[in-house]
Amino acid sequence: MKLVRSLKFVGKALLCAGALRLALAFVTAAPGTAAQAAAQLEERKLPMRFSWVACEPNCRGWISAVGIVTSDTPKDFDEFARGRQLSGAAVVLDSSGGSVNDAIAVGRRWRKLGLRTTVGSTIQVPTASGPQAAIAPQAYCESMCVFLLLAGSVRYVPEGAHVRVHQIWMGDRADDARAASYTAQDMMIVERDIGRLAKFTFDMGGTGDLLSLALNVPPWENLHELSRQELVLTNLITTEAVAELLPPLDTAPAAVAALKSKPLQERVASEVPLAPAMLLPVAAKQAPTKTADASLPTGGQAAAAAPQR
């Protein structure tokens, strides 16, 4: 019996430190942040894990989604969501991709719930009142993670976040794609999943530019990091106002609605008062990573884990 494998978007990740405060403002990194970043880097190599991060009284909180999308991820998210009021909540992504079809399934669940999406990693920041949860903006959303980002009803990408794309490929042969052999069945799977991904992209409000940028980068080349202009062109950014991602609990609905009614270019600064910002120094930009680094078995009937570089 032939094994039908699902395609995967996968990529290598490097995690830098930083912080986005609960009060929705960027803050400087604190001692211990580097250790937290290292721990997050290890988590990104594991199957995706969901956790709820509370930030009262400053905001409602957010969902931390860290790791690779596997065949278990849709079920894991359903179990996480059971009994929780997640409608309209924010998802903070730190992922190097994973299974195409399973990510599409999760993305459709998120859109149905009206979840908002961003890129970052949850860390703890020391404050005068004790440790508080914060979001480090210099995280990575690569490969199929980019399409999970697209699933958000509101999409915010902070400065310092890295959003990278490349082609879909057979996950078990992405490590040395040019030397591998492919059958007609393999080509059928590739074309089938490209069609599914295209439909998902347009259903979520993305543009053909996103597909074009991704499908032009083979797995033996560096991932393409989307510029700020490309993030807007592909509709991966719908707002520059942090308050639309994580509106303060005391923000009147009308104030946030007024932000949404304005064109993106006019919403660079929020009209909702925010706490004073202490800007995070942006770390030096890392060189683009190679594709196919963190392959895991995904998409239903996958067998043993693919080798890692």
N, C-alpha and C positions, 0 to 999 in steps of 0.2 A: 504494500500500500504506500502510495506516495505521501510524503509529509508536506502539507500546504503551509508554508511559513508566512507570517505577517511581515510586512516591511517595517523598518524602524528608522526614525530620525535619531541619531545619536551623536554626541560630540563631547570633546574633552572640556573640563571646566576648571577655571582658576577663580578663587574667591578672594575679594579684597574686603577691607573693613570700612565701616562708616555707620551712620545712624540717621534714621528719620524719626523724629520724636512723636510720641503719642498725640501731642497737641498739634500734629500735622506740620511740624517744621523740622528742617535738617539741623542736626546737632553734631558737635565734634565727637570723634571716637574717644572712648574711655579706656583706662588700663584694663587688660584682659580681653579686649576686643579681638586681638590677633588669635588668641587661643580659641575663641568662639568661632572665628572664621575658619580655622583649620578643622574644627569639628564639623562645621557645615559642609566643608569640602568632602569629607568622608561620607556624610549623609547623602550627598548628591550621587554617589556611586551605588546606592541601595535603591530598592523599589520605592516608589513614591509613598510618602507618609503624610497624613493630614493631622493637624492639631489646631485647636482653637486658642487664640491668644487674647486674653482680656486686657483692656486698657482703660477701664473706668477709673475716675470719672471723666476722663478727657474725650473718649470716643467709645463707640460700641465694641470695638475689637475687630479681629481679622482671622482668616484661615491661613495657616502656614502650609504650603504644599511644596515639599522638598523631595527630590529624587527622580528616578526614571519611571516612566509610564510602562506598566507591564499588563499582562492579561488579567491580573488580579485588581488593578487600579479602579475600574468601574465599580466592582463589588466593594472594595475598601472604602470608596467615597460614599457609597450608599449606606454602609454601616456607620460611617462617621456622621453622616447627615441625619440619621434616624433619631428622632426626638429633639432635634435642634431647629430653631427658627432661623434659617440661613438666608431667607429671601433678601436680596439686595446687599448681602455682606461682601466684603472685599477678600480676594484671594491673593496672597503674596507668593509668587513663583520663584523657585530656584531649582532649575532642572536642565539636564542635558538631553532631554528628548525621550525617545522610546517608541512604543508600538503605534503605528499610524491609526489603525482601526480602533484600538482601545482609547487613544487620545481623542479621537473624533466622538466616541461614545460619551466620554467624560465631558468634553466641551459642550455637547448638546444638553447634558444635564445642567451644566452651569448656566447656560443661556436661559433655560426654562426657569431657573431660580432667580434670574436677574442678577447674578453675581458680577461684581466689578473685579477687574484684574490689574495687577502691577507686577514688577520685578523687584525682588529684594530678598533679604534673609533676616529672620527674626533673631535679635540679640538682646542681652540684658545690659542696660546702661545705669551705672551708679548715679544716684541723685541724692539731694539732701534728705529726702523722705524715704530713701532706700532704693534698691534695684527696681527698675521699671523696664518693661518691654519696649523695644524700639525696632525699626526696620532699617537695616543697612542697605543703601541703594546700590552699592557696587557689587551686585550679584549677577548671575548669568542665566539667560533664558535662551536655550539653543535648540535648533532642529524642531522637533514636534512640539516642544514647549511654546514655540512662537505661535502655533495655532491654538494652544490653550489660552494664551494671552489674548488672541483674537476673539475668543468665546465670551469675553467680558462685555456686559452691556455698557459699562464705562471702562475705558482703558487709559491708564496713566503710566508713563515710563519716565522715571526720574533721571536727571543728569547723573552719569556715572554708571548706570546700568548697561549691560552688554546684551544685545539681542542679535543672534547669529543664525544664519540659515544655510542649508545645503540640500542636495537631492535626497529623495527617498531611495533606499537600497535594501537588498536582502540582508537582514541583520547578521546572519551567520557568515557572510562573505564580505562584509564591509571593511574588515581589517586589511585585506589585500585584494581589493575589488578588481583590479586589472588582471591579476593572475588567476582569479577564480573562473570556474566553468558555469554556464547558465543554460537552462533548457527552455523549450517553448513554454512549458508550464510556468517557469520563473518569469518570463516576459509577460505572460498573461496576468500574473499577480501584480507586477509592476504597473501595467497599464490600468488594471482594475482599480488599484488603490490611488493612482493619480486622479482618476475620475472621481472617486469618492472624496478625495481631498479638495479637488476643485469645487465640487458642489458645496462642501462644508464651508470653504472660504467665502463663496458668494452668499451663502445663507447667513453667515455671521457678519456680513457687511464689509468683508475684505475686498481687495481689488486684484485684478489680474497681474498687477505689478509684483505682488507678493509671491505668487506662483512663479512668475518669470525669474525673479531674483533667486529664489530657492532652487528651481530646477536647472539653473545654469551652472551650478557648482557641484562637480562630481565628488565622490567621497575621498578621492586621493588628493584633493586640494584643500587648502585652508577654508574654514567656514567664512562666509561673508558677513561681516558685522554691519548691520544697517545703520546708516547715518541718521541724524535727526530729521533731515529732509525726507529720507526714505521711510522712516517710521510714520510720518504724516501722510506721505504719498500712498502707502499701503493700507492706511486706516488702522494701523496698530495703535496709534495715539488718537483718542477722541477728546482729550482735555489736557490742559496744562495746569489746571487748578486742583491742588491736592485735596481741597475740601469736597470735591465731587467724588473722590475715591473713598475718603474716610471723613464724612461730615461730622463735626462736633455734635455731641448729644443735644446741646442747647441751641443748635442752629435751626432757625425757622425753616420749614420746608420751602416756603416761598423764596427765601434767599438763595437756596441751592438751585431751585428751579430757574431763577433769574440767570444764574451762571450758565446753565445748560442752554438757555435760549440764545446765547450769543455765539457768533462764529468762533472757531478754535483760536484764530489769530488774535481775537480780542479778549481771550480768557487766560492770558499769560499770568496775570496776578489775580488772586481770589478777591472777591468783594466781601467775603466773610472774614471778619477779623481773626487773625491767627496769632499764636504766641510769637514773641520775637525770635527770629531765626539766628542760630549760630552756624554759619555755613561750614560744611565739611570740606577740608582740603581734598581735591580730587587726586587720587593716586595715579601714577604713570600708567598709561594705557598698555595692556599686555599685548603681545604679538598674537595674531589670530591662531586659534588652535586647529589641529587636524581633526578630521571627522573620524567616526567609528572607534571611539576610545572606550566607552563604557557600555558595551553591548551586554544585554541581559536577555534571557529567553522571554519573548513577549508574543502576544497575539494567538492565544488559544493553544495549539498543539506543539509549541516550541519545545525542544528537548533540552539538552544541557547548556549551560552558560557558554556564550561565545568567548574566545580568548580576548584578553585585554592587553593593550600596549603599555 
